[in-house]
Amino acid sequence: MKGAGVLVVTAVLAITGCATDDGYPSQAKGGVRNLGQAINHCRNYTHDHVEGDPVISLDALSTRRESRYYEVFLSLDTKEDSGWAHCRITMAGDIRVHRVHGFDKGGSFFGF
């Protein structure tokens, strides 16, 4: 009986730990058709998940289209902090990796 309770608690924690919050969705409606849409999707998602209302600019040298996904890198700046963000976005428009370095984030890191 005790083992079943631990299993239920573990399952609930695993499910809630993998869920994104109610902010900007990680899935773009209708997918992304080109690198420009992937950049905008990453920019909007990052803006929603980073505290401090940073100025977001594209790192054009690192951003690229791969065969099955887009790699988007952004520079983040406020008066107090600077950092960068990375999104890996599938062709269907799903952000599979979102990392932010140098800033407090509203959400947590996730990746698949």
C-alpha positions in Angstrom: 0.0 0.0 0.0 2.8 2.4 0.9 4.6 1.7 -2.4 1.4 2.6 -4.4 1.2 6.0 -2.7 4.8 6.7 -3.5 4.2 5.7 -7.1 1.2 8.0 -7.4 3.1 11.0 -5.9 6.1 10.3 -8.2 3.8 10.2 -11.3 2.1 13.5 -10.3 5.4 15.2 -9.7 6.8 14.0 -13.0 3.8 15.2 -15.0 3.7 18.6 -13.4 7.4 19.0 -13.7 7.3 18.5 -17.4 4.4 20.9 -18.0 5.0 24.4 -19.1 3.3 27.3 -17.4 0.3 29.3 -18.7 2.4 31.9 -20.4 3.2 32.1 -24.1 2.7 28.6 -25.6 5.8 26.6 -26.6 3.9 25.3 -29.7 3.4 27.8 -32.5 -0.1 27.5 -34.0 0.2 26.3 -37.6 3.9 25.5 -37.1 6.8 27.6 -38.4 7.4 27.9 -42.2 10.7 29.6 -42.2 13.6 30.9 -40.0 12.0 34.3 -39.5 8.9 32.7 -37.9 11.1 30.5 -35.7 13.0 33.6 -34.6 9.8 35.5 -33.7 8.4 32.4 -31.9 11.6 32.1 -29.8 11.7 35.9 -29.1 8.1 36.0 -27.9 8.5 32.8 -25.8 11.7 34.2 -24.3 10.2 37.6 -23.6 7.4 35.9 -21.7 9.7 33.7 -19.6 12.5 36.1 -18.7 12.1 38.6 -15.9 13.2 42.2 -16.1 11.7 43.1 -19.6 15.0 42.6 -21.5 15.9 44.1 -24.9 16.1 41.1 -27.1 18.3 41.0 -30.3 19.2 38.2 -32.7 22.6 36.6 -32.7 22.6 36.2 -36.5 25.9 34.4 -36.6 24.7 31.5 -34.5 21.1 31.3 -35.6 20.5 28.7 -38.4 18.2 26.2 -40.0 19.1 22.5 -39.6 17.6 19.6 -41.4 14.8 18.9 -38.8 14.8 22.0 -36.6 15.8 25.6 -36.2 18.5 26.8 -33.8 17.8 30.3 -32.6 20.2 32.3 -30.4 19.2 35.7 -28.9 21.1 38.3 -26.9 19.3 39.7 -23.8 20.1 43.0 -22.2 18.8 45.2 -19.4 20.4 48.0 -17.4 21.6 45.4 -14.8 22.2 42.2 -16.7 23.1 40.7 -20.0 22.9 37.2 -21.2 21.6 35.0 -24.0 18.9 32.6 -24.8 18.8 29.5 -27.0 15.7 27.8 -28.6 15.6 24.6 -30.6 12.3 24.7 -32.6 10.9 21.8 -34.6 9.5 22.4 -38.1 6.1 21.9 -36.5 6.7 24.9 -34.3 7.4 23.2 -31.0 10.1 24.6 -28.8 12.0 21.5 -27.7 14.9 23.3 -25.9 14.8 26.7 -24.2 17.8 27.8 -22.2 18.5 31.2 -20.7 21.9 32.2 -19.4 22.5 35.2 -17.2 18.9 36.1 -16.3 16.3 35.1 -13.7 13.6 33.1 -15.6 9.9 33.0 -14.8 9.8 29.4 -16.1 12.3 26.5 -15.8 14.7 25.1 -18.3 13.3 22.3 -20.4 14.5 20.1 -23.1 13.7 16.8 -24.9 
